[in-house]
Amino acid sequence: MSNMDELMNSPCSECNGRLRRKTISQEFEREGVKVKISGIRAWVCSRCGEIYFAPGADRVAQAAKSLFALAIAERQHKGTVSARFS
């Protein structure tokens, strides 16, 4: 059984609720700068909303890091910088 199969069949570690596969948007904040990434595939607990990122989520972290660098370089830190995975 793969790690993804195990995750899909596992209960939420916070409340034992059922995990559902969803495409979500996630907002990150660092030093007052906000970035929002949409189109992220994740498992979300249907009971408490806990989020579990799918394998390969390191791409999300890389995208957030790049958006933070762009927002700071372009001095766009008064709002939210957004990107979308496709």
Residue pairs with C-beta under 8 A, 6 or more apart in sequence:
3 55
4 54
4 55
7 19
7 43
7 52
7 54
8 19
8 21
8 43
10 19
11 17
11 18
11 19
12 18
12 19
12 45
12 47
12 48
12 50
13 50
14 45
14 48
14 50
15 45
15 47
15 48
15 50
16 47
17 45
17 46
17 47
17 48
17 50
18 45
18 46
18 47
19 43
19 44
19 45
19 46
19 52
20 43
20 44
20 45
20 46
21 41
21 42
21 43
22 41
22 42
22 43
22 44
23 39
23 40
23 41
23 42
24 38
24 40
24 42
24 44
24 51
25 36
25 37
25 38
25 39
25 40
26 36
26 37
26 40
26 51
26 60
27 34
27 35
27 36
27 80
28 34
28 35
28 36
28 37
28 64
28 68
29 35
30 68
32 77
33 68
33 71
33 72
33 77
33 81
34 79
34 80
34 81
35 64
35 67
35 68
35 71
35 80
35 81
35 82
35 83
36 80
36 81
36 82
36 83
37 60
37 63
37 64
37 67
37 82
37 83
37 84
37 85
38 82
38 83
38 84
38 85
39 84
39 85
39 86
40 53
40 57
40 60
40 85
41 54
41 85
42 51
42 52
42 53
42 54
42 57
43 51
43 52
43 54
44 50
44 51
44 52
45 51
45 52
53 60
59 85
60 85
63 83
63 85
67 81
67 83
70 76
70 81
71 77
71 81
